[in-house]
Amino acid sequence: MTTLRLGPLLRYADGSSATIWVEASRPCTAEARCADGAGGEARTFQVAGHHYALIPVTGLAPGTTTAYEVLLDGVRVWPLPDSPFPPSVIRTADDGERGEEGEAFRVAFGSCRWAAPAAGEKDPVGADALDTLAARMAADPAGERPDVLLLLGDQVYADEVSHDTRDWLAARRDLSEPPGAEVADYEEYTHLYYESWLDPDVRWLLSTVPSCMIFDDHDVIDDWNTSAAWLADMRETPWWRERLLSGLMSYWVHQHLGNLTPAELAADPLYAAVRESPDGTDVLRAFAARADVDPASVRWSYRRDFGRVRLLMVDSRAARVLEEDQRAMLDPGEEAWVREQALSDPGSYDHLLIGTSLPWLLPHLVHDAEAWDEALCRGERGARWARFGEKLRRAADLEHWAAFTASFTALADLIAEAGSGPDAPATVLVLSGDVHHAYSAEPAWPEASRPDARVLQLTCSPVHNAIPLYIKVGFRLGWSGLGRALGRRFARHGRVPRPPVSWRRTGGPWFGNMLMTLTVRGRSARLRLDRALGEKGVGARLETVMESELSA
């Protein structure tokens, strides 16, 4: 009998259609069947001995909430027998009018999630915010719930595995050989997804709330694409190529496919080639190899429109230009695409969300230290300082937008342009994670270039991870007046020009396992930060830490 190995994940939903991702135990026909007669089916495709399907669901009625079940070769496999959770449902937009006045649209977002331990085991880092959100929703199915969940990077940790995964790896190969207790190939990546997404609460949550995802460094390795020197060193190791290709392949299968709309899937030649092949492994591996050699040939960024809310999810890892004299967060083609998507159809959206795993606006000390370090590595203070700068960049993770000064400025200019004029949106919000604390920051432009929209950096991290004391101390210092003064000294030493915008912290820093929720109605927007307290199964709950209005 064919069994459901992973999923279902509800990835996309609009007014009349949806996509549902599953992994089955063997080749089969996967079907989604809805209570109102809507549904769809797809034949599985094979990658590295695993069998996946992205099921297109059509015929849904706008503005409805419809329960669904999943069948493999005609046998129902979801909901699971004796499931304690409510039915998984697909909620459709009301003829694409989400976000109109009076109709709330909710976006929950965060990043950095270690897999939660099994029920009954003590969690060393506290309650998982996704687990806790799922428990709250399950307890009150008619209550508030996100319309979409944005997972902004580090969905799995290829380089920081759990004790259970380490034991599994040790039973598979000799951990004294590189890369040691880190994942090495595609099969080991699949184990990370099983560990993370088979958590019962998270599995149900992802089956009933649409999700948009983007990778960050730990999805492959810490500091992925920090610099050209870093990449050259990694390419000298015997295990890096397999690690990278497997990481990109598994990301394409588990995360990227579901980010695409049905129209994009229908036009995607790689998706067609993998589905049409008896075994898509070689096709997908060739694609990953091309992405490694020529990153500009592949676009991981994507756009999603939710009524009058536009989301641009920007790849700030694989799209980088790393040569010191040309450093950029986005290659020229990627940057042009982001500009085009942000500026097209002016007046067609009320809120522009720019999802990027790495924050654009950082604590002032951190920003100045990263810009200074970039100047050192470029040779601004000579070869000796350049060597020091490269060592520091890797040791201190100095590779955010601030460490790509030209890209930081380009994004500031784009935000000002997109947020200005008679058709300007009410808000332009940069949504990020990565830095293991939450905060909001508001930029200010010179009077002549000040946008009409309210612009904010909203950062929420982690969803479930450790927060060492040095991080708390460091980021509190980074936001302080002393930190700002120290940062200016760094900037002067590196001959770094002042950034084109100034900014102030409007909330935080907050620490803990957290989720932010953005609720929009028409041109108004409201932000809430919830922190997970307690332990899984022992009174875990979400506590509201902050609420504020964001309208312009």
LINBEL-V961834 format. One record per helix or strand of 2 or more residues. SS is the DSSP state (helix for helix, strand for strand). FROM is the first residue (numbers start at 1). TO is the last residue. If there is no record, write none. Layout:
BEGIN
ss;from;to
SS;FROM;TO
SS;FROM;TO
END
This chain:
BEGIN
ss;from;to
strand;4;13
strand;18;24
strand;29;34
strand;39;43
strand;45;47
strand;50;58
strand;65;72
strand;75;78
strand;89;91
strand;105;113
helix;129;139
strand;148;151
helix;163;172
helix;186;197
helix;200;208
strand;211;213
helix;217;219
helix;228;235
helix;240;259
helix;262;266
helix;269;276
helix;281;293
helix;295;297
strand;302;306
strand;309;314
helix;332;343
strand;351;356
helix;364;377
helix;383;396
helix;401;403
helix;405;418
strand;427;432
strand;438;444
helix;447;449
strand;454;459
strand;461;464
helix;469;479
helix;481;493
strand;502;510
strand;514;521
strand;524;535
strand;538;549
END
